[in-house]
């Protein structure tokens, strides 16, 4: 099972770059667009 990384970044170009690099390195990624959604994703991943 791959490690998971939650990235909160408002710049689309940086999100795309991180997505490409992290998935190529074998990580499972989530890229919510705002802090409220990031908190929701983080909380649901913990349970």
mmCIF entry with sequence, helices, sheets and N, C-alpha, C, O atoms, coordinates in Angstrom:
data_MODEL
# 
_entry.id   MODEL 
# 
_entity.id                         1 
_entity.type                       polymer 
_entity.pdbx_number_of_molecules   1 
# 
_entity_poly.entity_id                      1 
_entity_poly.type                           'polypeptide(L)' 
_entity_poly.nstd_linkage                   no 
_entity_poly.nstd_monomer                   no 
_entity_poly.pdbx_seq_one_letter_code       
;(UNK)(UNK)(UNK)(UNK)(UNK)(UNK)(UNK)(UNK)(UNK)(UNK)(UNK)(UNK)(UNK)(UNK)(UNK)(UNK)
(UNK)(UNK)(UNK)(UNK)(UNK)(UNK)(UNK)(UNK)(UNK)(UNK)(UNK)(UNK)(UNK)(UNK)(UNK)(UNK)
(UNK)(UNK)(UNK)(UNK)(UNK)(UNK)(UNK)(UNK)(UNK)(UNK)(UNK)(UNK)(UNK)(UNK)(UNK)
;
_entity_poly.pdbx_seq_one_letter_code_can   XXXXXXXXXXXXXXXXXXXXXXXXXXXXXXXXXXXXXXXXXXXXXXX 
_entity_poly.pdbx_strand_id                 A 
# 
loop_
_entity_poly_seq.entity_id 
_entity_poly_seq.num 
_entity_poly_seq.mon_id 
_entity_poly_seq.hetero 
1 1  UNK n 
1 2  UNK n 
1 3  UNK n 
1 4  UNK n 
1 5  UNK n 
1 6  UNK n 
1 7  UNK n 
1 8  UNK n 
1 9  UNK n 
1 10 UNK n 
1 11 UNK n 
1 12 UNK n 
1 13 UNK n 
1 14 UNK n 
1 15 UNK n 
1 16 UNK n 
1 17 UNK n 
1 18 UNK n 
1 19 UNK n 
1 20 UNK n 
1 21 UNK n 
1 22 UNK n 
1 23 UNK n 
1 24 UNK n 
1 25 UNK n 
1 26 UNK n 
1 27 UNK n 
1 28 UNK n 
1 29 UNK n 
1 30 UNK n 
1 31 UNK n 
1 32 UNK n 
1 33 UNK n 
1 34 UNK n 
1 35 UNK n 
1 36 UNK n 
1 37 UNK n 
1 38 UNK n 
1 39 UNK n 
1 40 UNK n 
1 41 UNK n 
1 42 UNK n 
1 43 UNK n 
1 44 UNK n 
1 45 UNK n 
1 46 UNK n 
1 47 UNK n 
# 
_struct_asym.id          A 
_struct_asym.entity_id   1 
# 
loop_
_struct_conf.conf_type_id 
_struct_conf.id 
_struct_conf.pdbx_PDB_helix_id 
_struct_conf.beg_label_comp_id 
_struct_conf.beg_label_asym_id 
_struct_conf.beg_label_seq_id 
_struct_conf.pdbx_beg_PDB_ins_code 
_struct_conf.end_label_comp_id 
_struct_conf.end_label_asym_id 
_struct_conf.end_label_seq_id 
_struct_conf.pdbx_end_PDB_ins_code 
_struct_conf.beg_auth_comp_id 
_struct_conf.beg_auth_asym_id 
_struct_conf.beg_auth_seq_id 
_struct_conf.end_auth_comp_id 
_struct_conf.end_auth_asym_id 
_struct_conf.end_auth_seq_id 
_struct_conf.pdbx_PDB_helix_class 
_struct_conf.details 
_struct_conf.pdbx_PDB_helix_length 
HELX_P HELX_P1 AA1 UNK A 12 ? UNK A 24 ? UNK A 12 UNK A 24 1 ? 13 
HELX_P HELX_P2 AA2 UNK A 35 ? UNK A 46 ? UNK A 35 UNK A 46 1 ? 12 
# 
_struct_conf_type.id          HELX_P 
_struct_conf_type.criteria    ? 
_struct_conf_type.reference   ? 
# 
_struct_sheet.id               AA1 
_struct_sheet.type             ? 
_struct_sheet.number_strands   2 
_struct_sheet.details          ? 
# 
_struct_sheet_order.sheet_id     AA1 
_struct_sheet_order.range_id_1   1 
_struct_sheet_order.range_id_2   2 
_struct_sheet_order.offset       ? 
_struct_sheet_order.sense        parallel 
# 
loop_
_struct_sheet_range.sheet_id 
_struct_sheet_range.id 
_struct_sheet_range.beg_label_comp_id 
_struct_sheet_range.beg_label_asym_id 
_struct_sheet_range.beg_label_seq_id 
_struct_sheet_range.pdbx_beg_PDB_ins_code 
_struct_sheet_range.end_label_comp_id 
_struct_sheet_range.end_label_asym_id 
_struct_sheet_range.end_label_seq_id 
_struct_sheet_range.pdbx_end_PDB_ins_code 
_struct_sheet_range.beg_auth_comp_id 
_struct_sheet_range.beg_auth_asym_id 
_struct_sheet_range.beg_auth_seq_id 
_struct_sheet_range.end_auth_comp_id 
_struct_sheet_range.end_auth_asym_id 
_struct_sheet_range.end_auth_seq_id 
AA1 1 UNK A 4  ? UNK A 6  ? UNK A 4  UNK A 6  
AA1 2 UNK A 28 ? UNK A 30 ? UNK A 28 UNK A 30 
# 
loop_
_atom_site.group_PDB 
_atom_site.id 
_atom_site.type_symbol 
_atom_site.label_atom_id 
_atom_site.label_alt_id 
_atom_site.label_comp_id 
_atom_site.label_asym_id 
_atom_site.label_entity_id 
_atom_site.label_seq_id 
_atom_site.pdbx_PDB_ins_code 
_atom_site.Cartn_x 
_atom_site.Cartn_y 
_atom_site.Cartn_z 
_atom_site.occupancy 
_atom_site.B_iso_or_equiv 
_atom_site.pdbx_formal_charge 
_atom_site.auth_seq_id 
_atom_site.auth_comp_id 
_atom_site.auth_asym_id 
_atom_site.auth_atom_id 
_atom_site.pdbx_PDB_model_num 
ATOM 1   N N  . UNK A 1 1  ? 0.844   -1.173 0.000   1.00 0.00 ? 1  UNK A N  1 
ATOM 2   C CA . UNK A 1 1  ? 0.000   0.000  0.000   1.00 0.00 ? 1  UNK A CA 1 
ATOM 3   C C  . UNK A 1 1  ? 0.896   1.246  0.000   1.00 0.00 ? 1  UNK A C  1 
ATOM 4   O O  . UNK A 1 1  ? 1.773   1.374  0.855   1.00 0.00 ? 1  UNK A O  1 
ATOM 5   N N  . UNK A 1 2  ? 0.683   2.161  -0.950  1.00 0.00 ? 2  UNK A N  1 
ATOM 6   C CA . UNK A 1 2  ? 1.542   3.354  -1.021  1.00 0.00 ? 2  UNK A CA 1 
ATOM 7   C C  . UNK A 1 2  ? 1.250   4.341  0.108   1.00 0.00 ? 2  UNK A C  1 
ATOM 8   O O  . UNK A 1 2  ? 0.134   4.407  0.623   1.00 0.00 ? 2  UNK A O  1 
ATOM 9   N N  . UNK A 1 3  ? 2.263   5.094  0.474   1.00 0.00 ? 3  UNK A N  1 
ATOM 10  C CA . UNK A 1 3  ? 2.088   6.157  1.463   1.00 0.00 ? 3  UNK A CA 1 
ATOM 11  C C  . UNK A 1 3  ? 1.217   7.252  0.870   1.00 0.00 ? 3  UNK A C  1 
ATOM 12  O O  . UNK A 1 3  ? 1.208   7.465  -0.342  1.00 0.00 ? 3  UNK A O  1 
ATOM 13  N N  . UNK A 1 4  ? 0.488   7.944  1.734   1.00 0.00 ? 4  UNK A N  1 
ATOM 14  C CA . UNK A 1 4  ? -0.424  8.998  1.281   1.00 0.00 ? 4  UNK A CA 1 
ATOM 15  C C  . UNK A 1 4  ? 0.136   10.362 1.646   1.00 0.00 ? 4  UNK A C  1 
ATOM 16  O O  . UNK A 1 4  ? 0.707   10.546 2.721   1.00 0.00 ? 4  UNK A O  1 
ATOM 17  N N  . UNK A 1 5  ? -0.035  11.315 0.738   1.00 0.00 ? 5  UNK A N  1 
ATOM 18  C CA . UNK A 1 5  ? 0.392   12.694 0.973   1.00 0.00 ? 5  UNK A CA 1 
ATOM 19  C C  . UNK A 1 5  ? -0.767  13.620 0.636   1.00 0.00 ? 5  UNK A C  1 
ATOM 20  O O  . UNK A 1 5  ? -1.380  13.518 -0.427  1.00 0.00 ? 5  UNK A O  1 
ATOM 21  N N  . UNK A 1 6  ? -1.053  14.526 1.567   1.00 0.00 ? 6  UNK A N  1 
ATOM 22  C CA . UNK A 1 6  ? -2.082  15.538 1.380   1.00 0.00 ? 6  UNK A CA 1 
ATOM 23  C C  . UNK A 1 6  ? -1.373  16.858 1.108   1.00 0.00 ? 6  UNK A C  1 
ATOM 24  O O  . UNK A 1 6  ? -0.597  17.329 1.939   1.00 0.00 ? 6  UNK A O  1 
ATOM 25  N N  . UNK A 1 7  ? -1.632  17.454 -0.042  1.00 0.00 ? 7  UNK A N  1 
ATOM 26  C CA . UNK A 1 7  ? -0.990  18.707 -0.441  1.00 0.00 ? 7  UNK A CA 1 
ATOM 27  C C  . UNK A 1 7  ? -2.059  19.782 -0.592  1.00 0.00 ? 7  UNK A C  1 
ATOM 28  O O  . UNK A 1 7  ? -3.024  19.607 -1.335  1.00 0.00 ? 7  UNK A O  1 
ATOM 29  N N  . UNK A 1 8  ? -1.881  20.895 0.117   1.00 0.00 ? 8  UNK A N  1 
ATOM 30  C CA . UNK A 1 8  ? -2.795  22.025 -0.007  1.00 0.00 ? 8  UNK A CA 1 
ATOM 31  C C  . UNK A 1 8  ? -2.006  23.159 -0.659  1.00 0.00 ? 8  UNK A C  1 
ATOM 32  O O  . UNK A 1 8  ? -1.120  23.748 -0.041  1.00 0.00 ? 8  UNK A O  1 
ATOM 33  N N  . UNK A 1 9  ? -2.333  23.450 -1.895  1.00 0.00 ? 9  UNK A N  1 
ATOM 34  C CA . UNK A 1 9  ? -1.613  24.464 -2.678  1.00 0.00 ? 9  UNK A CA 1 
ATOM 35  C C  . UNK A 1 9  ? -2.609  25.140 -3.596  1.00 0.00 ? 9  UNK A C  1 
ATOM 36  O O  . UNK A 1 9  ? -3.366  24.468 -4.296  1.00 0.00 ? 9  UNK A O  1 
ATOM 37  N N  . UNK A 1 10 ? -2.617  26.472 -3.599  1.00 0.00 ? 10 UNK A N  1 
ATOM 38  C CA . UNK A 1 10 ? -3.587  27.182 -4.426  1.00 0.00 ? 10 UNK A CA 1 
ATOM 39  C C  . UNK A 1 10 ? -3.112  27.433 -5.850  1.00 0.00 ? 10 UNK A C  1 
ATOM 40  O O  . UNK A 1 10 ? -3.917  27.797 -6.707  1.00 0.00 ? 10 UNK A O  1 
ATOM 41  N N  . UNK A 1 11 ? -1.841  27.251 -6.120  1.00 0.00 ? 11 UNK A N  1 
ATOM 42  C CA . UNK A 1 11 ? -1.310  27.485 -7.460  1.00 0.00 ? 11 UNK A CA 1 
ATOM 43  C C  . UNK A 1 11 ? -1.446  26.205 -8.301  1.00 0.00 ? 11 UNK A C  1 
ATOM 44  O O  . UNK A 1 11 ? -0.857  25.176 -7.971  1.00 0.00 ? 11 UNK A O  1 
ATOM 45  N N  . UNK A 1 12 ? -2.213  26.279 -9.371  1.00 0.00 ? 12 UNK A N  1 
ATOM 46  C CA . UNK A 1 12 ? -2.482  25.113 -10.220 1.00 0.00 ? 12 UNK A CA 1 
ATOM 47  C C  . UNK A 1 12 ? -1.204  24.514 -10.801 1.00 0.00 ? 12 UNK A C  1 
ATOM 48  O O  . UNK A 1 12 ? -1.069  23.292 -10.858 1.00 0.00 ? 12 UNK A O  1 
ATOM 49  N N  . UNK A 1 13 ? -0.271  25.348 -11.231 1.00 0.00 ? 13 UNK A N  1 
ATOM 50  C CA . UNK A 1 13 ? 0.973   24.839 -11.823 1.00 0.00 ? 13 UNK A CA 1 
ATOM 51  C C  . UNK A 1 13 ? 1.781   24.032 -10.805 1.00 0.00 ? 13 UNK A C  1 
ATOM 52  O O  . UNK A 1 13 ? 2.316   22.972 -11.130 1.00 0.00 ? 13 UNK A O  1 
ATOM 53  N N  . UNK A 1 14 ? 1.863   24.531 -9.593  1.00 0.00 ? 14 UNK A N  1 
ATOM 54  C CA . UNK A 1 14 ? 2.612   23.814 -8.560  1.00 0.00 ? 14 UNK A CA 1 
ATOM 55  C C  . UNK A 1 14 ? 1.902   22.518 -8.191  1.00 0.00 ? 14 UNK A C  1 
ATOM 56  O O  . UNK A 1 14 ? 2.551   21.490 -7.998  1.00 0.00 ? 14 UNK A O  1 
ATOM 57  N N  . UNK A 1 15 ? 0.565   22.556 -8.090  1.00 0.00 ? 15 UNK A N  1 
ATOM 58  C CA . UNK A 1 15 ? -0.193  21.321 -7.820  1.00 0.00 ? 15 UNK A CA 1 
ATOM 59  C C  . UNK A 1 15 ? 0.098   20.272 -8.892  1.00 0.00 ? 15 UNK A C  1 
ATOM 60  O O  . UNK A 1 15 ? 0.334   19.105 -8.578  1.00 0.00 ? 15 UNK A O  1 
ATOM 61  N N  . UNK A 1 16 ? 0.080   20.684 -10.137 1.00 0.00 ? 16 UNK A N  1 
ATOM 62  C CA . UNK A 1 16 ? 0.331   19.743 -11.233 1.00 0.00 ? 16 UNK A CA 1 
ATOM 63  C C  . UNK A 1 16 ? 1.738   19.167 -11.147 1.00 0.00 ? 16 UNK A C  1 
ATOM 64  O O  . UNK A 1 16 ? 1.927   17.961 -11.312 1.00 0.00 ? 16 UNK A O  1 
ATOM 65  N N  . UNK A 1 17 ? 2.716   20.014 -10.893 1.00 0.00 ? 17 UNK A N  1 
ATOM 66  C CA . UNK A 1 17 ? 4.098   19.559 -10.769 1.00 0.00 ? 17 UNK A CA 1 
ATOM 67  C C  . UNK A 1 17 ? 4.238   18.560 -9.618  1.00 0.00 ? 17 UNK A C  1 
ATOM 68  O O  . UNK A 1 17 ? 4.845   17.501 -9.775  1.00 0.00 ? 17 UNK A O  1 
ATOM 69  N N  . UNK A 1 18 ? 3.675   18.908 -8.470  1.00 0.00 ? 18 UNK A N  1 
ATOM 70  C CA . UNK A 1 18 ? 3.748   18.003 -7.325  1.00 0.00 ? 18 UNK A CA 1 
ATOM 71  C C  . UNK A 1 18 ? 3.031   16.691 -7.594  1.00 0.00 ? 18 UNK A C  1 
ATOM 72  O O  . UNK A 1 18 ? 3.514   15.627 -7.208  1.00 0.00 ? 18 UNK A O  1 
ATOM 73  N N  . UNK A 1 19 ? 1.889   16.760 -8.251  1.00 0.00 ? 19 UNK A N  1 
ATOM 74  C CA . UNK A 1 19 ? 1.153   15.535 -8.582  1.00 0.00 ? 19 UNK A CA 1 
ATOM 75  C C  . UNK A 1 19 ? 2.013   14.605 -9.446  1.00 0.00 ? 19 UNK A C  1 
ATOM 76  O O  . UNK A 1 19 ? 2.122   13.412 -9.161  1.00 0.00 ? 19 UNK A O  1 
ATOM 77  N N  . UNK A 1 20 ? 2.606   15.144 -10.476 1.00 0.00 ? 20 UNK A N  1 
ATOM 78  C CA . UNK A 1 20 ? 3.441   14.336 -11.377 1.00 0.00 ? 20 UNK A CA 1 
ATOM 79  C C  . UNK A 1 20 ? 4.616   13.723 -10.619 1.00 0.00 ? 20 UNK A C  1 
ATOM 80  O O  . UNK A 1 20 ? 4.879   12.526 -10.735 1.00 0.00 ? 20 UNK A O  1 
ATOM 81  N N  . UNK A 1 21 ? 5.314   14.539 -9.849  1.00 0.00 ? 21 UNK A N  1 
ATOM 82  C CA . UNK A 1 21 ? 6.501   14.067 -9.140  1.00 0.00 ? 21 UNK A CA 1 
ATOM 83  C C  . UNK A 1 21 ? 6.167   13.044 -8.051  1.00 0.00 ? 21 UNK A C  1 
ATOM 84  O O  . UNK A 1 21 ? 6.843   12.024 -7.922  1.00 0.00 ? 21 UNK A O  1 
ATOM 85  N N  . UNK A 1 22 ? 5.136   13.320 -7.284  1.00 0.00 ? 22 UNK A N  1 
ATOM 86  C CA . UNK A 1 22 ? 4.801   12.425 -6.173  1.00 0.00 ? 22 UNK A CA 1 
ATOM 87  C C  . UNK A 1 22 ? 4.219   11.100 -6.646  1.00 0.00 ? 22 UNK A C  1 
ATOM 88  O O  . UNK A 1 22 ? 4.547   10.050 -6.093  1.00 0.00 ? 22 UNK A O  1 
ATOM 89  N N  . UNK A 1 23 ? 3.363   11.134 -7.655  1.00 0.00 ? 23 UNK A N  1 
ATOM 90  C CA . UNK A 1 23 ? 2.816   9.868  -8.147  1.00 0.00 ? 23 UNK A CA 1 
ATOM 91  C C  . UNK A 1 23 ? 3.898   9.047  -8.846  1.00 0.00 ? 23 UNK A C  1 
ATOM 92  O O  . UNK A 1 23 ? 3.892   7.819  -8.767  1.00 0.00 ? 23 UNK A O  1 
ATOM 93  N N  . UNK A 1 24 ? 4.816   9.711  -9.520  1.00 0.00 ? 24 UNK A N  1 
ATOM 94  C CA . UNK A 1 24 ? 5.932   8.989  -10.142 1.00 0.00 ? 24 UNK A CA 1 
ATOM 95  C C  . UNK A 1 24 ? 6.815   8.323  -9.091  1.00 0.00 ? 24 UNK A C  1 
ATOM 96  O O  . UNK A 1 24 ? 7.429   7.287  -9.346  1.00 0.00 ? 24 UNK A O  1 
ATOM 97  N N  . UNK A 1 25 ? 6.871   8.932  -7.905  1.00 0.00 ? 25 UNK A N  1 
ATOM 98  C CA . UNK A 1 25 ? 7.664   8.375  -6.814  1.00 0.00 ? 25 UNK A CA 1 
ATOM 99  C C  . UNK A 1 25 ? 6.895   7.301  -6.039  1.00 0.00 ? 25 UNK A C  1 
ATOM 100 O O  . UNK A 1 25 ? 7.427   6.706  -5.102  1.00 0.00 ? 25 UNK A O  1 
ATOM 101 N N  . UNK A 1 26 ? 5.645   7.057  -6.431  1.00 0.00 ? 26 UNK A N  1 
ATOM 102 C CA . UNK A 1 26 ? 4.880   5.978  -5.831  1.00 0.00 ? 26 UNK A CA 1 
ATOM 103 C C  . UNK A 1 26 ? 3.948   6.371  -4.700  1.00 0.00 ? 26 UNK A C  1 
ATOM 104 O O  . UNK A 1 26 ? 3.409   5.500  -4.016  1.00 0.00 ? 26 UNK A O  1 
ATOM 105 N N  . UNK A 1 27 ? 3.747   7.655  -4.493  1.00 0.00 ? 27 UNK A N  1 
ATOM 106 C CA . UNK A 1 27 ? 2.851   8.114  -3.434  1.00 0.00 ? 27 UNK A CA 1 
ATOM 107 C C  . UNK A 1 27 ? 1.422   8.239  -3.932  1.00 0.00 ? 27 UNK A C  1 
ATOM 108 O O  . UNK A 1 27 ? 1.180   8.530  -5.103  1.00 0.00 ? 27 UNK A O  1 
ATOM 109 N N  . UNK A 1 28 ? 0.475   8.012  -3.019  1.00 0.00 ? 28 UNK A N  1 
ATOM 110 C CA . UNK A 1 28 ? -0.930  8.295  -3.286  1.00 0.00 ? 28 UNK A CA 1 
ATOM 111 C C  . UNK A 1 28 ? -1.156  9.729  -2.824  1.00 0.00 ? 28 UNK A C  1 
ATOM 112 O O  . UNK A 1 28 ? -0.792  10.083 -1.703  1.00 0.00 ? 28 UNK A O  1 
ATOM 113 N N  . UNK A 1 29 ? -1.752  10.557 -3.676  1.00 0.00 ? 29 UNK A N  1 
ATOM 114 C CA . UNK A 1 29 ? -1.867  11.972 -3.350  1.00 0.00 ? 29 UNK A CA 1 
ATOM 115 C C  . UNK A 1 29 ? -3.318  12.450 -3.318  1.00 0.00 ? 29 UNK A C  1 
ATOM 116 O O  . UNK A 1 29 ? -4.198  11.878 -3.961  1.00 0.00 ? 29 UNK A O  1 
ATOM 117 N N  . UNK A 1 30 ? -3.535  13.511 -2.555  1.00 0.00 ? 30 UNK A N  1 
ATOM 118 C CA . UNK A 1 30 ? -4.813  14.218 -2.533  1.00 0.00 ? 30 UNK A CA 1 
ATOM 119 C C  . UNK A 1 30 ? -4.482  15.706 -2.616  1.00 0.00 ? 30 UNK A C  1 
ATOM 120 O O  . UNK A 1 30 ? -3.571  16.177 -1.936  1.00 0.00 ? 30 UNK A O  1 
ATOM 121 N N  . UNK A 1 31 ? -5.207  16.437 -3.434  1.00 0.00 ? 31 UNK A N  1 
ATOM 122 C CA . UNK A 1 31 ? -4.941  17.847 -3.668  1.00 0.00 ? 31 UNK A CA 1 
ATOM 123 C C  . UNK A 1 31 ? -6.204  18.687 -3.511  1.00 0.00 ? 31 UNK A C  1 
ATOM 124 O O  . UNK A 1 31 ? -6.729  19.200 -4.499  1.00 0.00 ? 31 UNK A O  1 
ATOM 125 N N  . UNK A 1 32 ? -6.697  18.833 -2.285  1.00 0.00 ? 32 UNK A N  1 
ATOM 126 C CA . UNK A 1 32 ? -7.851  19.710 -2.090  1.00 0.00 ? 32 UNK A CA 1 
ATOM 127 C C  . UNK A 1 32 ? -7.455  21.153 -2.393  1.00 0.00 ? 32 UNK A C  1 
ATOM 128 O O  . UNK A 1 32 ? -6.295  21.532 -2.230  1.00 0.00 ? 32 UNK A O  1 
ATOM 129 N N  . UNK A 1 33 ? -8.419  21.950 -2.830  1.00 0.00 ? 33 UNK A N  1 
ATOM 130 C CA . UNK A 1 33 ? -8.127  23.317 -3.257  1.00 0.00 ? 33 UNK A CA 1 
ATOM 131 C C  . UNK A 1 33 ? -8.174  24.345 -2.144  1.00 0.00 ? 33 UNK A C  1 
ATOM 132 O O  . UNK A 1 33 ? -7.758  25.486 -2.344  1.00 0.00 ? 33 UNK A O  1 
ATOM 133 N N  . UNK A 1 34 ? -8.677  23.962 -0.959  1.00 0.00 ? 34 UNK A N  1 
ATOM 134 C CA . UNK A 1 34 ? -8.744  24.934 0.131   1.00 0.00 ? 34 UNK A CA 1 
ATOM 135 C C  . UNK A 1 34 ? -8.560  24.234 1.469   1.00 0.00 ? 34 UNK A C  1 
ATOM 136 O O  . UNK A 1 34 ? -8.615  23.007 1.557   1.00 0.00 ? 34 UNK A O  1 
ATOM 137 N N  . UNK A 1 35 ? -8.344  25.026 2.501   1.00 0.00 ? 35 UNK A N  1 
ATOM 138 C CA . UNK A 1 35 ? -8.037  24.481 3.827   1.00 0.00 ? 35 UNK A CA 1 
ATOM 139 C C  . UNK A 1 35 ? -9.208  23.707 4.415   1.00 0.00 ? 35 UNK A C  1 
ATOM 140 O O  . UNK A 1 35 ? -9.006  22.664 5.037   1.00 0.00 ? 35 UNK A O  1 
ATOM 141 N N  . UNK A 1 36 ? -10.420 24.196 4.230   1.00 0.00 ? 36 UNK A N  1 
ATOM 142 C CA . UNK A 1 36 ? -11.581 23.502 4.789   1.00 0.00 ? 36 UNK A CA 1 
ATOM 143 C C  . UNK A 1 36 ? -11.714 22.097 4.205   1.00 0.00 ? 36 UNK A C  1 
ATOM 144 O O  . UNK A 1 36 ? -11.966 21.140 4.937   1.00 0.00 ? 36 UNK A O  1 
ATOM 145 N N  . UNK A 1 37 ? -11.546 21.975 2.910   1.00 0.00 ? 37 UNK A N  1 
ATOM 146 C CA . UNK A 1 37 ? -11.615 20.659 2.267   1.00 0.00 ? 37 UNK A CA 1 
ATOM 147 C C  . UNK A 1 37 ? -10.446 19.788 2.715   1.00 0.00 ? 37 UNK A C  1 
ATOM 148 O O  . UNK A 1 37 ? -10.611 18.584 2.912   1.00 0.00 ? 37 UNK A O  1 
ATOM 149 N N  . UNK A 1 38 ? -9.269  20.384 2.877   1.00 0.00 ? 38 UNK A N  1 
ATOM 150 C CA . UNK A 1 38 ? -8.098  19.632 3.329   1.00 0.00 ? 38 UNK A CA 1 
ATOM 151 C C  . UNK A 1 38 ? -8.335  19.040 4.720   1.00 0.00 ? 38 UNK A C  1 
ATOM 152 O O  . UNK A 1 38 ? -7.985  17.888 4.975   1.00 0.00 ? 38 UNK A O  1 
ATOM 153 N N  . UNK A 1 39 ? -8.930  19.829 5.615   1.00 0.00 ? 39 UNK A N  1 
ATOM 154 C CA . UNK A 1 39 ? -9.240  19.316 6.955   1.00 0.00 ? 39 UNK A CA 1 
ATOM 155 C C  . UNK A 1 39 ? -10.218 18.151 6.891   1.00 0.00 ? 39 UNK A C  1 
ATOM 156 O O  . UNK A 1 39 ? -10.068 17.164 7.612   1.00 0.00 ? 39 UNK A O  1 
ATOM 157 N N  . UNK A 1 40 ? -11.206 18.268 6.037   1.00 0.00 ? 40 UNK A N  1 
ATOM 158 C CA . UNK A 1 40 ? -12.177 17.194 5.876   1.00 0.00 ? 40 UNK A CA 1 
ATOM 159 C C  . UNK A 1 40 ? -11.511 15.923 5.348   1.00 0.00 ? 40 UNK A C  1 
ATOM 160 O O  . UNK A 1 40 ? -11.774 14.825 5.839   1.00 0.00 ? 40 UNK A O  1 
ATOM 161 N N  . UNK A 1 41 ? -10.652 16.082 4.348   1.00 0.00 ? 41 UNK A N  1 
ATOM 162 C CA . UNK A 1 41 ? -9.947  14.930 3.783   1.00 0.00 ? 41 UNK A CA 1 
ATOM 163 C C  . UNK A 1 41 ? -9.039  14.302 4.832   1.00 0.00 ? 41 UNK A C  1 
ATOM 164 O O  . UNK A 1 41 ? -8.999  13.078 4.958   1.00 0.00 ? 41 UNK A O  1 
ATOM 165 N N  . UNK A 1 42 ? -8.311  15.119 5.583   1.00 0.00 ? 42 UNK A N  1 
ATOM 166 C CA . UNK A 1 42 ? -7.393  14.606 6.597   1.00 0.00 ? 42 UNK A CA 1 
ATOM 167 C C  . UNK A 1 42 ? -8.151  13.859 7.693   1.00 0.00 ? 42 UNK A C  1 
ATOM 168 O O  . UNK A 1 42 ? -7.736  12.787 8.132   1.00 0.00 ? 42 UNK A O  1 
ATOM 169 N N  . UNK A 1 43 ? -9.258  14.438 8.122   1.00 0.00 ? 43 UNK A N  1 
ATOM 170 C CA . UNK A 1 43 ? -10.038 13.787 9.172   1.00 0.00 ? 43 UNK A CA 1 
ATOM 171 C C  . UNK A 1 43 ? -10.612 12.455 8.701   1.00 0.00 ? 43 UNK A C  1 
ATOM 172 O O  . UNK A 1 43 ? -10.611 11.485 9.458   1.00 0.00 ? 43 UNK A O  1 
ATOM 173 N N  . UNK A 1 44 ? -11.093 12.393 7.484   1.00 0.00 ? 44 UNK A N  1 
ATOM 174 C CA . UNK A 1 44 ? -11.666 11.148 6.992   1.00 0.00 ? 44 UNK A CA 1 
ATOM 175 C C  . UNK A 1 44 ? -10.598 10.085 6.758   1.00 0.00 ? 44 UNK A C  1 
ATOM 176 O O  . UNK A 1 44 ? -10.890 8.892  6.846   1.00 0.00 ? 44 UNK A O  1 
ATOM 177 N N  . UNK A 1 45 ? -9.383  10.492 6.464   1.00 0.00 ? 45 UNK A N  1 
ATOM 178 C CA . UNK A 1 45 ? -8.301  9.526  6.247   1.00 0.00 ? 45 UNK A CA 1 
ATOM 179 C C  . UNK A 1 45 ? -7.827  8.907  7.554   1.00 0.00 ? 45 UNK A C  1 
ATOM 180 O O  . UNK A 1 45 ? -7.274  7.807  7.551   1.00 0.00 ? 45 UNK A O  1 
ATOM 181 N N  . UNK A 1 46 ? -8.031  9.586  8.650   1.00 0.00 ? 46 UNK A N  1 
ATOM 182 C CA . UNK A 1 46 ? -7.584  9.090  9.960   1.00 0.00 ? 46 UNK A CA 1 
ATOM 183 C C  . UNK A 1 46 ? -8.487  8.017  10.508  1.00 0.00 ? 46 UNK A C  1 
ATOM 184 O O  . UNK A 1 46 ? -8.071  7.258  11.383  1.00 0.00 ? 46 UNK A O  1 
ATOM 185 N N  . UNK A 1 47 ? -9.714  7.929  10.023  1.00 0.00 ? 47 UNK A N  1 
ATOM 186 C CA . UNK A 1 47 ? -10.660 6.961  10.583  1.00 0.00 ? 47 UNK A CA 1 
ATOM 187 C C  . UNK A 1 47 ? -10.696 5.698  9.772   1.00 0.00 ? 47 UNK A C  1 
ATOM 188 O O  . UNK A 1 47 ? -11.439 4.774  10.102  1.00 0.00 ? 47 UNK A O  1 
# 
